[in-house]
């Protein structure tokens, strides 16, 4: 039951972030500014960024180590958009509320494994992981998509990348606050500075979490304090 609660809490935070960013009623597929929303495109674009965390290029930096920190960030970003797709489906098709969606995700194949210890990314050949990423890309590239097949594929991929439910929850909460902070500081308008004195804001957010700060209010306050010194 505690695992369902974690999923439900993330869904609630994602609903609020989407409401704040896109305007109420975004589940119809349009923002308040009449901008078309495609969560499937968001998912496969984040998947492409995840692939770039690995030294997959045969012509460049072929011995470069895997950027494990960025792998986790991209796994969390993909989850933002998978949840958004689920929220859109359950609202637009009148399937159920957030609690129902959380319950159904927790009933999905692979969820019980996802609640256990994650695997170590070094256990896997990078091409095996990239193949799993491309399965998700393929699922999101067509017109028809089975949401729970997508979720099942995501759980498998996340575990191979070192992310289980506990890690996902902690990192998601931090990234959710960062996304809210970005929106509050000109992200949509293009005035936000993503590099904070040469360090990407995702890294700063990770450092804040590593310091033991974990409540949304404290994370936001810490981001605010650090952003004041960005040149």
C-alpha positions in Angstrom: 0.0 0.0 0.0 2.9 2.4 0.7 4.1 1.9 -2.8 0.8 2.9 -4.3 1.0 6.0 -2.1 4.3 7.0 -3.5 3.0 6.7 -7.1 -0.1 8.6 -6.2 1.9 11.4 -4.6 4.0 11.8 -7.7 0.9 11.8 -9.9 -0.6 14.6 -7.8 2.6 16.7 -8.1 2.7 16.1 -11.8 -1.0 17.1 -12.2 -0.2 20.4 -10.4 2.9 21.1 -12.4 1.0 20.5 -15.6 -1.9 22.7 -14.4 0.5 25.5 -13.6 2.6 25.2 -16.7 -0.1 24.4 -19.4 -3.3 25.8 -17.8 -6.3 23.8 -16.5 -7.8 21.5 -19.1 -4.5 20.6 -20.7 -5.8 17.0 -20.7 -7.7 17.9 -23.9 -4.4 18.1 -25.7 -3.9 21.8 -25.8 -2.3 24.4 -23.5 -4.0 27.6 -22.4 -2.0 29.2 -25.2 -3.5 26.8 -27.7 -0.2 24.9 -28.1 -0.5 21.3 -29.1 0.7 18.8 -26.5 2.2 15.5 -27.5 3.4 13.5 -24.5 4.5 10.7 -26.7 6.9 13.0 -28.5 8.1 14.3 -25.1 8.9 10.7 -24.1 10.8 9.7 -27.2 12.8 13.0 -27.2 13.9 12.4 -23.6 14.7 8.8 -24.6 17.1 10.2 -27.2 18.8 12.3 -24.5 19.1 9.2 -22.4 20.9 7.4 -25.3 23.3 10.3 -25.5 24.4 9.5 -21.9 26.1 6.4 -23.3 29.2 6.3 -25.5 27.2 4.8 -28.4 29.0 6.8 -31.2 31.4 4.6 -33.2 33.2 7.7 -34.5 33.6 9.9 -31.5 34.8 9.5 -27.8 34.3 5.7 -28.1 35.8 5.1 -24.7 33.9 7.8 -22.9 32.4 6.5 -19.6 28.6 6.4 -19.2 27.3 9.6 -17.6 25.5 7.8 -14.8 24.2 10.9 -13.1 22.6 12.1 -16.3 21.2 8.6 -16.9 19.2 9.0 -13.7 18.0 12.5 -14.6 16.8 11.3 -18.0 15.0 8.3 -16.4 13.2 10.7 -14.1 12.4 13.1 -17.0 10.8 10.2 -19.0 8.7 9.4 -16.0 7.3 13.0 -15.9 5.9 12.5 -19.4 4.7 8.9 -18.9 2.7 10.1 -15.9 1.4 13.0 -17.9 0.3 10.7 -20.7 -1.5 8.5 -18.1 -3.2 11.6 -16.5 -4.3 12.8 -19.9 -5.8 9.4 -20.8 -7.6 8.8 -17.5 -9.2 12.3 -17.7 -10.0 12.6 -21.4 -11.4 9.0 -21.6 -13.1 9.2 -18.1 -11.3 6.1 -16.9 -10.8 7.2 -13.3 -9.1 9.7 -11.0 -5.5 9.9 -9.8 -6.0 7.3 -7.1 -7.3 4.9 -9.7 -4.4 5.6 -12.1 -1.9 5.0 -9.2 -3.6 1.7 -8.3 -3.6 0.5 -11.9 0.1 1.4 -12.3 0.9 -0.5 -9.1 -1.0 -3.5 -10.6 1.1 -3.3 -13.8 3.4 -6.2 -14.7 6.9 -5.5 -13.3 5.9 -3.1 -10.6 6.6 -5.5 -7.7 10.1 -5.9 -9.1 10.4 -2.2 -9.4 9.8 -1.8 -5.7 12.9 -4.0 -4.9 16.6 -3.1 -5.2 17.7 -1.7 -8.5 20.3 -3.4 -10.6 23.7 -1.9 -11.2 24.1 -0.2 -14.6 27.6 -1.8 -15.0 25.9 -5.2 -15.1 24.7 -4.5 -18.6 26.2 -3.9 -21.9 25.3 -0.4 -23.0 23.7 -1.7 -26.2 21.3 -3.8 -24.2 20.1 -0.8 -22.3 19.9 1.3 -25.5 17.8 -1.4 -27.1 15.4 -1.2 -24.2 15.3 2.6 -24.7 14.5 2.1 -28.3 11.6 -0.2 -27.5 10.0 2.7 -25.7 10.8 5.1 -28.6 9.1 2.6 -31.0 6.1 2.3 -28.7 5.7 6.1 -28.7 6.3 6.6 -32.4 3.0 5.1 -33.6 -0.6 6.2 -33.3 -1.8 3.4 -31.0 -0.1 2.9 -27.7 -0.8 0.5 -24.8 -0.1 2.7 -21.8 0.6 -0.2 -19.4 2.9 -2.0 -21.9 4.8 1.3 -21.9 4.9 1.4 -18.1 6.2 -2.2 -18.0 9.0 -1.3 -20.5 9.9 1.7 -18.4 10.2 -0.3 -15.2 12.5 -2.7 -16.9 14.7 0.0 -18.3 14.8 2.1 -15.1 15.9 -0.9 -13.0 18.8 -1.6 -15.4 19.8 2.1 -15.1 20.0 1.8 -11.3 16.6 3.4 -10.5 13.9 1.7 -8.4 10.7 3.2 -7.0 12.5 4.7 -4.0 15.2 6.3 -6.1 12.6 7.5 -8.6 10.5 9.1 -5.9 13.4 11.0 -4.3 14.7 12.2 -7.6 11.3 13.0 -9.0 10.4 15.2 -6.1 13.6 17.2 -6.5 13.2 17.5 -10.3 9.5 18.5 -9.9 10.6 21.4 -7.7 13.3 22.3 -10.2 10.8 22.3 -13.0 8.5 24.6 -11.0 11.5 26.8 -10.2 12.3 27.0 -14.0 8.8 28.0 -14.9 8.8 30.7 -12.2 12.0 32.1 -13.5 11.4 32.5 -17.2 11.9 29.0 -18.6 8.9 29.3 -21.0 9.9 32.8 -22.1 13.5 31.7 -22.8 15.1 33.9 -20.2 16.0 31.2 -17.6 19.7 30.4 -17.2 20.1 26.6 -17.2 23.9 26.8 -16.5 24.6 28.1 -13.0 28.1 29.4 -13.2 29.2 26.6 -15.5 27.2 23.9 -13.7 23.8 22.6 -15.1 20.9 23.2 -12.8 20.1 19.4 -12.7 23.5 18.9 -11.1 22.8 21.7 -8.6 19.5 20.0 -7.7 21.3 16.7 -7.2 23.8 18.3 -4.9 20.9 19.8 -2.8 19.3 16.4 -2.5 22.6 14.8 -1.5 23.0 17.3 1.3 19.9 15.9 3.0 17.4 18.6 1.9 14.3 16.7 0.7 11.1 18.7 1.4 9.8 20.6 -1.6 9.7 23.9 0.2 13.4 23.5 1.3 14.5 22.4 -2.1 12.9 25.4 -3.7 14.4 27.8 -1.1 17.8 26.3 -1.7 17.5 26.7 -5.5 16.3 30.2 -5.0 19.3 31.0 -2.9 21.8 29.5 -5.3 20.2 31.1 -8.4 20.7 34.6 -7.0 24.4 34.2 -7.4 24.2 33.0 -11.1 26.1 35.2 -13.4 
